[in-house]
Protein backbone atom coordinates (compact mmCIF):
# COMPACT_ATOMS: atom_id res chain seq x y z
CA UNK A 1 0.00 0.00 0.00
CA UNK A 2 1.25 3.45 -0.85
CA UNK A 3 2.78 5.33 2.06
CA UNK A 4 0.53 8.36 1.62
CA UNK A 5 -2.60 6.17 1.68
CA UNK A 6 -1.82 4.33 4.90
CA UNK A 7 -0.73 7.59 6.52
CA UNK A 8 -4.01 9.25 5.54
CA UNK A 9 -5.96 6.29 6.92
CA UNK A 10 -3.98 6.45 10.14
CA UNK A 11 -4.67 10.15 10.53
CA UNK A 12 -8.41 9.70 9.84
CA UNK A 13 -8.66 6.86 12.35
CA UNK A 14 -6.77 8.88 14.93
CA UNK A 15 -8.97 11.88 14.25
CA UNK A 16 -12.17 9.89 14.83
CA UNK A 17 -10.71 8.45 18.01
CA UNK A 18 -9.70 11.87 19.28
CA UNK A 19 -13.14 13.24 18.41
CA UNK A 20 -14.72 10.47 20.47
CA UNK A 21 -12.42 11.15 23.41
CA UNK A 22 -13.14 14.87 23.12
CA UNK A 23 -16.86 14.16 23.30
CA UNK A 24 -16.39 11.96 26.37
CA UNK A 25 -14.38 14.66 28.11
CA UNK A 26 -16.90 17.40 27.36
CA UNK A 27 -19.72 15.12 28.53
CA UNK A 28 -18.11 15.11 31.98
CA UNK A 29 -18.70 18.85 31.95
CA UNK A 30 -22.29 18.20 30.83
CA UNK A 31 -21.56 19.75 27.45
CA UNK A 32 -22.82 18.33 24.15
CA UNK A 33 -20.66 15.98 22.09
CA UNK A 34 -20.51 18.38 19.16
CA UNK A 35 -18.51 20.79 21.30
CA UNK A 36 -15.87 18.13 21.85
CA UNK A 37 -15.73 17.36 18.12
CA UNK A 38 -15.25 21.02 17.23
CA UNK A 39 -12.53 21.56 19.84
CA UNK A 40 -10.60 18.49 18.66
CA UNK A 41 -10.82 19.77 15.09
CA UNK A 42 -9.55 23.21 16.09
CA UNK A 43 -6.58 21.72 17.97
CA UNK A 44 -5.74 19.12 15.29
CA UNK A 45 -6.31 21.39 12.29
CA UNK A 46 -3.72 23.13 10.13
CA UNK A 47 -4.06 26.28 12.27
CA UNK A 48 -3.56 24.25 15.46
CA UNK A 49 -1.11 21.37 15.95
CA UNK A 50 -1.13 20.59 12.23
CA UNK A 51 -2.21 16.93 12.53
CA UNK A 52 -4.58 17.74 9.69
CA UNK A 53 -2.51 19.43 7.01
CA UNK A 54 -3.94 21.49 4.19
CA UNK A 55 -3.21 18.66 1.73
CA UNK A 56 -4.93 16.08 3.91
CA UNK A 57 -7.91 18.40 4.35
CA UNK A 58 -8.21 18.56 0.58
CA UNK A 59 -7.99 14.75 0.35
CA UNK A 60 -10.79 14.40 2.90
CA UNK A 61 -12.92 17.05 1.22
CA UNK A 62 -15.49 14.44 0.09
CA UNK A 63 -16.37 13.60 3.70
CA UNK A 64 -17.95 16.97 4.47
CA UNK A 65 -20.66 17.05 1.75
CA UNK A 66 -21.40 13.36 2.36
CA UNK A 67 -21.82 13.85 6.11
CA UNK A 68 -23.94 16.96 5.61
CA UNK A 69 -26.03 15.07 3.04
CA UNK A 70 -26.79 12.37 5.62
CA UNK A 71 -27.68 15.01 8.21
CA UNK A 72 -30.12 16.94 6.00
CA UNK A 73 -31.62 13.69 4.64
CA UNK A 74 -32.49 12.74 8.23
CA UNK A 75 -33.96 16.21 8.82
CA UNK A 76 -36.36 15.54 5.93
CA UNK A 77 -38.31 13.09 8.07
CA UNK A 78 -39.54 15.98 10.24
CA UNK A 79 -40.80 18.04 7.28
CA UNK A 80 -43.42 15.82 5.66
CA UNK A 81 -46.91 17.21 5.16
CA UNK A 82 -48.31 14.65 7.60
CA UNK A 83 -45.92 15.73 10.38
CA UNK A 84 -46.42 19.45 9.78
CA UNK A 85 -50.22 19.03 9.71
CA UNK A 86 -50.19 17.76 13.29
CA UNK A 87 -48.83 21.02 14.69
CA UNK A 88 -50.91 23.56 16.60
CA UNK A 89 -51.40 27.02 15.05
CA UNK A 90 -48.93 28.40 17.59
CA UNK A 91 -46.26 26.35 15.82
CA UNK A 92 -46.74 28.35 12.63
CA UNK A 93 -46.51 31.64 14.52
CA UNK A 94 -43.27 30.46 16.10
CA UNK A 95 -41.89 29.23 12.79
CA UNK A 96 -42.60 32.45 10.89
CA UNK A 97 -41.05 34.62 13.60
CA UNK A 98 -38.20 32.13 13.95
CA UNK A 99 -37.34 32.70 10.29
CA UNK A 100 -37.88 36.46 10.07
CA UNK A 101 -36.58 37.90 13.35
CA UNK A 102 -33.10 36.32 13.57
CA UNK A 103 -32.34 37.18 9.94
CA UNK A 104 -33.47 40.79 10.22
CA UNK A 105 -31.77 41.44 13.57
CA UNK A 106 -28.48 39.84 12.49
CA UNK A 107 -28.50 41.87 9.26
CA UNK A 108 -28.96 45.11 11.22
CA UNK A 109 -26.40 44.23 13.89
CA UNK A 110 -23.69 43.07 11.47
CA UNK A 111 -24.28 46.09 9.24
CA UNK A 112 -23.61 48.36 12.21
CA UNK A 113 -20.25 46.76 12.99
CA UNK A 114 -19.19 45.95 9.39
CA UNK A 115 -20.94 48.49 7.14
CA UNK A 116 -18.47 48.07 4.30
CA UNK A 117 -19.10 44.36 3.67
CA UNK A 118 -22.72 43.78 2.50
CA UNK A 119 -21.95 40.24 1.33
CA UNK A 120 -20.98 39.23 4.86
CA UNK A 121 -24.16 40.90 6.17
CA UNK A 122 -26.40 38.93 3.82
CA UNK A 123 -24.65 35.60 4.33
CA UNK A 124 -24.73 35.82 8.12
CA UNK A 125 -28.36 36.97 8.10
CA UNK A 126 -29.35 33.90 6.07
CA UNK A 127 -27.27 31.46 8.13
CA UNK A 128 -28.68 32.92 11.38
CA UNK A 129 -32.11 31.50 10.50
CA UNK A 130 -31.00 27.85 10.75
CA UNK A 131 -31.36 25.78 13.91
CA UNK A 132 -30.20 22.38 15.15
CA UNK A 133 -32.96 19.78 14.71
CA UNK A 134 -30.56 16.90 15.39
CA UNK A 135 -29.52 18.44 18.72
CA UNK A 136 -33.13 19.10 19.74
CA UNK A 137 -34.20 15.61 18.70
CA UNK A 138 -31.41 14.04 20.77
CA UNK A 139 -32.47 15.96 23.88
CA UNK A 140 -36.16 15.10 23.48
CA UNK A 141 -35.37 11.43 22.84
CA UNK A 142 -33.05 11.25 25.83
CA UNK A 143 -35.75 12.70 28.10
CA UNK A 144 -38.56 10.70 26.44
CA UNK A 145 -40.54 13.92 26.49
CA UNK A 146 -43.81 14.66 24.72
CA UNK A 147 -45.49 18.05 24.74
CA UNK A 148 -46.63 20.78 22.39
CA UNK A 149 -43.44 22.68 23.19
CA UNK A 150 -41.33 19.67 22.15
CA UNK A 151 -43.15 19.51 18.82
CA UNK A 152 -42.61 23.24 18.32
CA UNK A 153 -38.91 23.15 19.20
CA UNK A 154 -38.20 20.25 16.88
CA UNK A 155 -40.55 21.21 14.04
CA UNK A 156 -39.46 24.84 13.91
CA UNK A 157 -35.80 23.87 13.98
CA UNK A 158 -36.30 21.48 11.05
CA UNK A 159 -38.44 23.95 9.07
CA UNK A 160 -36.06 26.87 9.44
CA UNK A 161 -33.24 24.62 8.23
CA UNK A 162 -34.93 23.97 4.88
CA UNK A 163 -35.81 27.68 4.56
CA UNK A 164 -32.17 28.56 5.21
CA UNK A 165 -30.97 26.17 2.51
CA UNK A 166 -33.44 27.61 -0.03
CA UNK A 167 -32.58 31.21 0.87
CA UNK A 168 -28.87 30.57 0.50
CA UNK A 169 -29.31 28.81 -2.85
CA UNK A 170 -31.47 31.68 -4.10
CA UNK A 171 -29.34 34.55 -2.78
CA UNK A 172 -25.81 33.29 -3.42
CA UNK A 173 -25.87 33.87 -7.23
CA UNK A 174 -27.01 37.49 -6.80
CA UNK A 175 -24.31 38.09 -4.19
CA UNK A 176 -21.84 36.72 -6.73
CA UNK A 177 -23.28 39.21 -9.24
CA UNK A 178 -22.51 42.05 -6.87
CA UNK A 179 -18.90 40.83 -6.71
CA UNK A 180 -18.73 40.48 -10.53
CA UNK A 181 -18.41 36.70 -10.24
CA UNK A 182 -21.54 36.61 -12.41
CA UNK A 183 -21.66 39.09 -15.28
CA UNK A 184 -25.42 39.65 -15.77
CA UNK A 185 -28.71 39.46 -13.87
CA UNK A 186 -29.89 36.80 -16.29
CA UNK A 187 -26.89 34.66 -15.48
CA UNK A 188 -27.57 35.04 -11.75
CA UNK A 189 -31.26 34.17 -12.18
CA UNK A 190 -30.37 31.11 -14.26
CA UNK A 191 -27.91 30.02 -11.58
CA UNK A 192 -30.61 30.41 -8.91
CA UNK A 193 -33.14 28.41 -10.93
CA UNK A 194 -30.51 25.76 -11.52
CA UNK A 195 -29.56 25.60 -7.84
CA UNK A 196 -33.09 25.47 -6.44
CA UNK A 197 -35.19 23.96 -9.23
CA UNK A 198 -32.64 21.33 -10.16
CA UNK A 199 -32.20 20.30 -6.53
CA UNK A 200 -35.97 19.97 -6.08
CA UNK A 201 -36.32 17.73 -9.15
CA UNK A 202 -33.26 15.65 -8.29
CA UNK A 203 -34.33 15.14 -4.67
CA UNK A 204 -37.90 14.27 -5.68
CA UNK A 205 -36.76 11.68 -8.23
CA UNK A 206 -34.24 10.14 -5.83
CA UNK A 207 -36.83 9.90 -3.05
CA UNK A 208 -39.39 8.28 -5.36
CA UNK A 209 -36.87 5.73 -6.64
CA UNK A 210 -35.69 4.89 -3.12
CA UNK A 211 -39.23 4.50 -1.80
CA UNK A 212 -40.06 2.24 -4.74
CA UNK A 213 -37.09 -0.01 -4.02
CA UNK A 214 -37.90 -0.07 -0.29
CA UNK A 215 -41.17 -1.86 -1.01
CA UNK A 216 -39.17 -5.06 -1.38
CA UNK A 217 -36.48 -4.45 1.27
CA UNK A 218 -36.85 -5.26 4.97
CA UNK A 219 -33.43 -6.11 6.43
CA UNK A 220 -31.70 -3.40 8.45
CA UNK A 221 -28.39 -3.77 6.62
CA UNK A 222 -30.05 -3.43 3.23
CA UNK A 223 -31.98 -0.36 4.39
CA UNK A 224 -28.75 1.25 5.60
CA UNK A 225 -26.95 0.46 2.33
CA UNK A 226 -29.76 1.87 0.18
CA UNK A 227 -30.01 5.02 2.32
CA UNK A 228 -26.27 5.70 2.06
CA UNK A 229 -26.23 4.95 -1.67
CA UNK A 230 -29.08 7.42 -2.20
CA UNK A 231 -27.32 10.19 -0.27
CA UNK A 232 -24.02 9.52 -2.06
CA UNK A 233 -25.54 9.61 -5.53
CA UNK A 234 -27.75 12.63 -4.82
CA UNK A 235 -24.90 14.71 -3.39
CA UNK A 236 -22.57 13.66 -6.23
CA UNK A 237 -25.16 14.39 -8.93
CA UNK A 238 -26.02 17.75 -7.35
CA UNK A 239 -22.39 18.85 -7.35
CA UNK A 240 -21.78 17.68 -10.93
CA UNK A 241 -24.95 19.35 -12.26
CA UNK A 242 -24.53 22.56 -10.27
CA UNK A 243 -27.55 21.98 -8.00
CA UNK A 244 -27.73 22.70 -4.27
CA UNK A 245 -26.01 19.77 -2.54
CA UNK A 246 -27.94 20.65 0.64
CA UNK A 247 -31.43 21.02 -0.78
CA UNK A 248 -31.37 17.89 -2.97
CA UNK A 249 -30.82 15.32 -0.16
CA UNK A 250 -33.25 17.25 2.04
CA UNK A 251 -36.01 16.91 -0.57
CA UNK A 252 -35.06 13.26 -1.04
CA UNK A 253 -35.54 12.70 2.69
CA UNK A 254 -38.94 14.42 2.70
CA UNK A 255 -40.10 12.41 -0.34
CA UNK A 256 -38.91 9.10 1.13
CA UNK A 257 -40.55 9.75 4.51
CA UNK A 258 -43.82 10.72 2.82
CA UNK A 259 -43.93 7.60 0.64
CA UNK A 260 -42.89 5.31 3.50
CA UNK A 261 -45.47 6.92 5.79
CA UNK A 262 -48.25 5.88 3.42
CA UNK A 263 -47.07 2.30 3.84
CA UNK A 264 -47.27 2.50 7.62
CA UNK A 265 -43.65 2.94 8.75
CA UNK A 266 -42.09 6.28 7.73
CA UNK A 267 -38.94 5.79 9.77
CA UNK A 268 -37.44 2.52 8.50
CA UNK A 269 -34.56 3.85 6.41
CA UNK A 270 -34.04 6.80 8.78
CA UNK A 271 -33.59 4.51 11.78
CA UNK A 272 -31.02 2.52 9.82
CA UNK A 273 -29.07 5.66 8.87
CA UNK A 274 -29.03 6.79 12.49
CA UNK A 275 -26.86 3.77 13.30
CA UNK A 276 -23.99 5.60 11.56
CA UNK A 277 -25.05 9.07 12.68
CA UNK A 278 -22.48 9.31 15.48
CA UNK A 279 -19.33 8.67 13.38
CA UNK A 280 -20.79 10.95 10.70
CA UNK A 281 -21.06 13.75 13.26
CA UNK A 282 -17.51 13.10 14.48
CA UNK A 283 -16.07 13.44 10.98
CA UNK A 284 -18.22 16.40 10.00
CA UNK A 285 -17.78 18.58 13.06
CA UNK A 286 -14.11 17.68 13.56
CA UNK A 287 -13.31 18.72 10.01
CA UNK A 288 -15.48 21.82 10.46
CA UNK A 289 -13.44 22.80 13.49
CA UNK A 290 -10.23 22.21 11.57
CA UNK A 291 -11.31 24.87 9.05
CA UNK A 292 -11.36 27.57 11.74
CA UNK A 293 -8.65 30.15 11.29
CA UNK A 294 -7.87 31.66 14.69
CA UNK A 295 -6.56 34.86 13.12
CA UNK A 296 -9.80 35.32 11.18
CA UNK A 297 -11.81 34.57 14.32
CA UNK A 298 -9.98 37.24 16.29
CA UNK A 299 -10.34 39.72 13.44
CA UNK A 300 -14.09 39.03 13.30
CA UNK A 301 -14.54 39.19 17.07
CA UNK A 302 -16.95 42.12 17.10
CA UNK A 303 -18.92 40.68 14.21
CA UNK A 304 -19.21 37.38 16.08
CA UNK A 305 -20.52 39.16 19.19
CA UNK A 306 -23.09 41.03 17.09
CA UNK A 307 -24.15 37.80 15.37
CA UNK A 308 -24.57 35.87 18.63
CA UNK A 309 -26.46 38.69 20.36
CA UNK A 310 -28.83 39.44 17.47
CA UNK A 311 -29.58 35.81 16.65
CA UNK A 312 -30.20 34.95 20.32
CA UNK A 313 -32.63 37.86 20.62
CA UNK A 314 -34.55 36.89 17.50
CA UNK A 315 -34.84 33.22 18.44
CA UNK A 316 -35.87 34.07 22.00
CA UNK A 317 -38.64 36.46 20.96
CA UNK A 318 -39.95 33.99 18.34
CA UNK A 319 -40.08 31.08 20.77
CA UNK A 320 -41.63 33.10 23.57
CA UNK A 321 -44.35 34.57 21.34
CA UNK A 322 -45.32 31.13 20.03
CA UNK A 323 -45.34 29.59 23.51
CA UNK A 324 -47.61 32.36 24.84
CA UNK A 325 -49.96 31.73 21.90
CA UNK A 326 -49.97 28.03 22.84
CA UNK A 327 -51.21 28.88 26.34
CA UNK A 328 -48.01 28.54 28.35
CA UNK A 329 -47.26 30.80 31.29
CA UNK A 330 -44.81 33.66 30.90
CA UNK A 331 -42.10 31.72 32.73
CA UNK A 332 -42.58 28.63 30.58
CA UNK A 333 -42.72 30.74 27.41
CA UNK A 334 -39.42 32.40 28.34
CA UNK A 335 -37.76 28.99 28.67
CA UNK A 336 -39.17 27.90 25.32
CA UNK A 337 -37.67 31.03 23.78
CA UNK A 338 -34.27 30.22 25.25
CA UNK A 339 -34.65 26.63 24.08
CA UNK A 340 -34.64 27.83 20.46
CA UNK A 341 -30.95 28.83 20.55
CA UNK A 342 -29.06 25.67 19.41
CA UNK A 343 -27.45 25.85 15.98
CA UNK A 344 -25.45 23.15 14.22
CA UNK A 345 -25.17 21.12 11.00
CA UNK A 346 -26.77 23.26 8.27
CA UNK A 347 -25.05 26.42 9.54
CA UNK A 348 -21.65 24.74 9.35
CA UNK A 349 -22.33 23.43 5.86
CA UNK A 350 -23.38 26.83 4.56
CA UNK A 351 -20.44 28.54 6.23
CA UNK A 352 -18.05 26.12 4.53
CA UNK A 353 -19.85 26.64 1.21
CA UNK A 354 -19.58 30.41 1.64
CA UNK A 355 -15.87 30.11 2.37
CA UNK A 356 -15.37 28.42 -1.00
CA UNK A 357 -17.76 30.57 -3.06
CA UNK A 358 -16.78 34.00 -1.66
CA UNK A 359 -13.00 34.29 -1.34
CA UNK A 360 -13.00 37.65 0.47
CA UNK A 361 -16.01 37.42 2.79
CA UNK A 362 -16.11 33.63 3.15
CA UNK A 363 -13.27 33.34 5.67
CA UNK A 364 -14.92 35.89 7.98
CA UNK A 365 -18.33 34.21 7.65
CA UNK A 366 -16.85 30.79 8.36
CA UNK A 367 -14.93 32.02 11.40
CA UNK A 368 -17.93 33.90 12.82
CA UNK A 369 -20.32 30.95 12.38
CA UNK A 370 -17.93 28.38 13.87
CA UNK A 371 -17.10 30.65 16.80
CA UNK A 372 -20.80 31.28 17.39
CA UNK A 373 -21.54 27.57 17.01
CA UNK A 374 -19.35 26.73 19.99
CA UNK A 375 -21.41 29.18 22.04
CA UNK A 376 -24.77 27.96 20.76
CA UNK A 377 -23.86 24.29 21.20
CA UNK A 378 -22.52 24.85 24.72
CA UNK A 379 -25.33 27.05 26.03
CA UNK A 380 -28.17 26.06 23.69
CA UNK A 381 -28.66 22.37 24.63
CA UNK A 382 -28.66 23.21 28.35
CA UNK A 383 -31.42 25.76 27.79
CA UNK A 384 -33.36 23.41 25.49
CA UNK A 385 -33.29 20.69 28.13
CA UNK A 386 -34.60 23.15 30.70
CA UNK A 387 -37.33 24.27 28.27
CA UNK A 388 -38.46 20.67 27.74
CA UNK A 389 -38.47 19.99 31.49
CA UNK A 390 -40.39 23.17 32.29
CA UNK A 391 -43.12 22.60 29.69
CA UNK A 392 -43.90 19.08 30.86
CA UNK A 393 -45.92 20.79 33.59
CA UNK A 394 -49.67 21.30 32.95
CA UNK A 395 -50.39 24.30 30.74
CA UNK A 396 -53.44 26.50 30.27
CA UNK A 397 -54.85 25.98 26.79
CA UNK A 398 -56.82 28.51 24.76
CA UNK A 399 -59.86 26.26 25.03
CA UNK A 400 -60.96 27.74 28.32
CA UNK A 401 -59.77 29.36 31.53
CA UNK A 402 -57.99 27.04 33.84
CA UNK A 403 -58.34 24.06 31.50
CA UNK A 404 -55.20 21.96 31.67
CA UNK A 405 -53.53 19.38 29.48
CA UNK A 406 -52.89 16.61 32.02
CA UNK A 407 -53.30 13.53 29.82
CA UNK A 408 -50.74 10.80 30.20
CA UNK A 409 -48.87 10.31 26.93
CA UNK A 410 -48.83 6.48 27.15
CA UNK A 411 -48.29 4.39 24.05
CA UNK A 412 -49.82 0.91 23.86
CA UNK A 413 -48.26 -1.50 21.37
CA UNK A 414 -50.67 -4.09 19.98
CA UNK A 415 -49.07 -6.80 17.79
CA UNK A 416 -51.61 -8.17 15.32
CA UNK A 417 -51.70 -11.05 12.87
CA UNK A 418 -53.18 -11.08 9.37
CA UNK A 419 -56.21 -13.07 10.53
CA UNK A 420 -57.06 -10.97 13.60
CA UNK A 421 -60.69 -9.78 13.48
CA UNK A 422 -61.47 -6.22 14.52
CA UNK A 423 -63.75 -7.44 17.35
CA UNK A 424 -60.89 -9.21 19.11
CA UNK A 425 -58.67 -6.18 18.69
CA UNK A 426 -61.27 -3.92 20.33
CA UNK A 427 -61.65 -6.42 23.17
CA UNK A 428 -57.91 -6.30 23.83
CA UNK A 429 -57.88 -2.51 23.59
CA UNK A 430 -60.78 -2.23 26.05
CA UNK A 431 -58.81 -4.35 28.53
CA UNK A 432 -55.77 -2.09 28.13
CA UNK A 433 -58.10 0.67 29.28
CA UNK A 434 -57.41 4.26 30.16
CA UNK A 435 -54.53 5.60 32.19
CA UNK A 436 -54.82 6.55 35.83
CA UNK A 437 -55.62 10.08 34.65
CA UNK A 438 -58.61 8.84 32.63
CA UNK A 439 -56.96 9.62 29.27
CA UNK A 440 -56.92 7.35 26.26
CA UNK A 441 -53.48 6.01 25.31
CA UNK A 442 -51.97 6.30 21.86
CA UNK A 443 -52.22 2.98 20.01
CA UNK A 444 -49.48 1.48 17.85
CA UNK A 445 -50.65 -1.46 15.72
CA UNK A 446 -47.74 -3.62 14.55
CA UNK A 447 -47.66 -6.51 12.11
CA UNK A 448 -44.40 -8.46 12.31
CA UNK A 449 -43.42 -10.54 9.29
CA UNK A 450 -41.30 -13.58 10.09
CA UNK A 451 -39.24 -14.63 7.00
CA UNK A 452 -39.68 -18.09 5.62
CA UNK A 453 -43.40 -18.01 5.04
CA UNK A 454 -44.92 -19.46 1.85
CA UNK A 455 -45.65 -16.05 0.33
CA UNK A 456 -42.96 -13.57 -0.64
CA UNK A 457 -41.92 -10.76 1.70
CA UNK A 458 -43.27 -8.16 -0.73
CA UNK A 459 -46.71 -9.81 -0.87
CA UNK A 460 -46.74 -10.27 2.91
CA UNK A 461 -45.91 -6.59 3.36
CA UNK A 462 -48.76 -5.45 1.09
CA UNK A 463 -51.28 -7.82 2.72
CA UNK A 464 -50.23 -6.61 6.17
CA UNK A 465 -50.61 -2.96 5.12
CA UNK A 466 -54.15 -3.50 3.90
CA UNK A 467 -55.16 -5.39 7.03
CA UNK A 468 -53.58 -2.78 9.34
CA UNK A 469 -55.35 0.04 7.49
CA UNK A 470 -58.74 -1.58 8.18
CA UNK A 471 -57.93 -2.24 11.85
CA UNK A 472 -56.60 1.31 12.31
CA UNK A 473 -59.80 2.79 10.91
CA UNK A 474 -61.84 0.73 13.38
CA UNK A 475 -59.73 1.85 16.34
CA UNK A 476 -59.80 5.51 15.27
CA UNK A 477 -63.59 5.32 15.18
CA UNK A 478 -63.40 4.61 18.92
CA UNK A 479 -61.59 7.93 19.50
CA UNK A 480 -57.98 6.71 19.75
CA UNK A 481 -54.86 8.14 18.13
CA UNK A 482 -53.49 5.30 16.01
CA UNK A 483 -50.21 4.63 14.23
CA UNK A 484 -49.27 1.49 12.30
CA UNK A 485 -46.03 -0.23 11.41
CA UNK A 486 -45.00 -3.32 9.47
CA UNK A 487 -41.69 -4.92 10.42
CA UNK A 488 -39.66 -7.99 9.60
CA UNK A 489 -37.86 -9.93 12.31
CA UNK A 490 -36.45 -13.39 12.86
CA UNK A 491 -39.12 -14.04 15.46
CA UNK A 492 -42.17 -12.33 16.92
CA UNK A 493 -40.55 -11.60 20.28
CA UNK A 494 -37.50 -9.98 18.66
CA UNK A 495 -39.71 -7.79 16.49
CA UNK A 496 -41.81 -6.66 19.45
CA UNK A 497 -38.73 -5.93 21.55
CA UNK A 498 -37.23 -3.81 18.78
CA UNK A 499 -40.40 -1.75 18.38
CA UNK A 500 -40.62 -1.22 22.14
CA UNK A 501 -37.07 0.16 22.17
CA UNK A 502 -37.54 2.41 19.14
CA UNK A 503 -41.02 3.81 19.76
CA UNK A 504 -41.04 4.48 23.53
CA UNK A 505 -43.79 1.96 24.26
CA UNK A 506 -45.28 1.89 27.77
CA UNK A 507 -47.46 -1.24 27.53
CA UNK A 508 -47.71 -4.24 25.20
CA UNK A 509 -51.26 -5.61 24.88
CA UNK A 510 -51.89 -8.94 23.13
CA UNK A 511 -54.87 -11.23 22.79
CA UNK A 512 -54.48 -14.77 24.07
CA UNK A 513 -53.84 -17.38 21.33
CA UNK A 514 -56.94 -18.71 19.64
CA UNK A 515 -58.17 -22.11 20.81
CA UNK A 516 -59.07 -24.84 18.40
CA UNK A 517 -57.39 -27.02 15.87
CA UNK A 518 -57.01 -24.29 13.25
CA UNK A 519 -54.48 -22.43 15.40
CA UNK A 520 -52.35 -25.15 16.88
CA UNK A 521 -48.62 -24.95 17.47
CA UNK A 522 -46.77 -23.89 14.35
CA UNK A 523 -49.77 -22.03 12.89
CA UNK A 524 -50.18 -19.25 15.43
CA UNK A 525 -46.93 -17.46 16.31
CA UNK A 526 -48.61 -15.98 19.38
CA UNK A 527 -49.30 -19.45 20.83
CA UNK A 528 -45.64 -20.42 21.04
CA UNK A 529 -44.13 -16.94 21.48
CA UNK A 530 -45.99 -15.44 24.46
CA UNK A 531 -43.42 -16.56 27.01
CA UNK A 532 -40.54 -15.31 24.83
CA UNK A 533 -42.23 -11.92 24.50
CA UNK A 534 -42.58 -11.70 28.27
CA UNK A 535 -38.92 -12.63 28.77
CA UNK A 536 -37.60 -10.17 26.20
CA UNK A 537 -39.32 -7.01 27.47
CA UNK A 538 -38.84 -4.68 30.41
CA UNK A 539 -42.26 -3.01 29.99
CA UNK A 540 -45.59 -4.42 31.21
CA UNK A 541 -47.29 -7.01 28.97
CA UNK A 542 -51.06 -7.49 29.09
CA UNK A 543 -52.39 -10.79 27.67
CA UNK A 544 -56.16 -10.58 27.25
CA UNK A 545 -58.22 -13.80 27.13
CA UNK A 546 -61.02 -14.37 24.65
CA UNK A 547 -64.40 -12.81 25.48
CA UNK A 548 -66.73 -15.36 27.06
CA UNK A 549 -68.99 -15.46 23.99
CA UNK A 550 -66.10 -16.00 21.59
CA UNK A 551 -64.63 -18.69 23.82
CA UNK A 552 -67.89 -20.63 23.77
CA UNK A 553 -67.96 -20.47 19.99
CA UNK A 554 -64.47 -21.94 19.58
C-alpha positions, 0 to 999 in steps of 0.5 A: 500500500502506498505510504501516503494512503496508509498515513491518511488512513492512520490520521483519519482513524486517529482523528475519529478516536480523538473526536470520540475522546473529546466528546467523552471529556466534554460530557463530563462537563455536561456539554454536548458531544458536538462541542468536543468534536469542534474543539478536537478539530480546532486543535488538530487542524492546520491552524492548530497542531497541524495533525490535519494538514492542508493537503490532507484536508483537501484529500478528505474534502469528500467527507464533508458534503457526504456527512452533511447530506446524511444530516439533511436527509435525516432532517427531511423526516420531520418536514413531511406534510403529515408531520407538519399538519399535526402542529398547533397554530402556535407552531406556525406563529413560532416558525414564521417569527423564527425565520424572520426575526433572527435574519433581520436582527443579524442583518442590522447588527452586522451592518452596524459593525461591518458596514463596508461588507454587504456580502458578509451581512447577507450571508450571516443573516441567512445562516442565522435563520437555521437551527439544530434539529438533530440536537433538539431531537437528541435531547427530546429522545433522551428525556422521552418527552412529549409536549406541544413545546417539544413539537414546536422546538423540533418542528421549527428547527427542522423547518427553518433549516430547509428555509435557510438552505433555499434562501442561500441557494437563491441569494448566493448567485445574486451576491456573486453578481454584486462581486462580478463573479456573475456578469449579468442578472440573467446569469444570476437568475439562471444560476438560482433556478438551476440551484433550487429547481434542479435540486428539487427535481433531483431530490424528488426523483431520488426519493421516489426511486428509493421509496419504490425499491424499499417496497421489497427491502426489509433487512436493516443492513439493506436499508442502511446500504440503500439510504447511504447509496441514495445520499451519495448519488444525490450529493454527487449528482447535485455537485456535478450538475450545479444543483444545491447539494444541501437542498437535494438530499433534504427533498429526497428525505422528505419524499422518502418519509412521505412515501414510507409513511403511506405504507405505515412505517415512515422511519425505516430507512431513517432509523437505519441511517441513524446507526452511523449518525455518530461517526458521521457527526464526528467526521463532520464537526471535527473537520469543520473545526479544523477549518477555523482560522484563529486569526480570522476569528480574532479579526471578526470578534466584534462581528461574532458578538453582534451575530450571537447577540442578534440571533439569540434575541430573534430566536428568544422572541420567536419562541416566547411569542409562540409559547404564549400563543400556545397557552403557556405561562410567561415563565414557561414561554421564556424557557421555550424562547431560550430553548430555540438557541441551538445551531449546528449542521446546516449552519456549518455546511453553509459557512463552509460553502460560503468560504469556498464561493466567496474568497473575500467574505467567506473566511470571515463568515466561516470564522464567525459561524464556527465561533458562534456555534461553539457558544450555541452548542454549549449554552443552547442544549442546556437551555433546550433541556430546561425548556423541555423539562419546564413545559412538561408541567400542565399548561393553560390551553386557549380552550378555556380558563384554567383548563389543563392538558394533564393527559398521560402520553402512554403508548400501547403497542398491539401486535396483530396477525393477518387473521385478527378480526377487529372485534378481538382487537377492540376487546384487547384494547378495552382491557388495556383501558385508560390511564390513571388520569382517565386519558386514552393512550396512543395505540401502535398497531404492529404486524411483524413478518417472520421470514420463511413463510410461503408467500414472498416478503413483498406480498406479505408486506402489502397484505399486512398494510391492507389489514392494518389500514382496516384495523386502524380505521376501526380503532380511530372510530373509537376515538384513539390516536393510532399509528401502524407499522409493518416490520420484519424480524427473525421471530415475533418476540424480537420484532416486538422488543425492537419496536418497544425500544424504538417507539417508547412503548409503555405497555404491550397488549396482546390477545391470548392465542386462539383455541381450536385445531385451526391455530395449533402450534406452528400455525399461530406465532402468538401461541408459542411466542408469548413466554418469549415476549414476556422474557424479552421485554422490560415493559408491562405485557397485558395478555387478554383472554377471549371474550366469554362469547367467543370462547364458547364459539371456539 
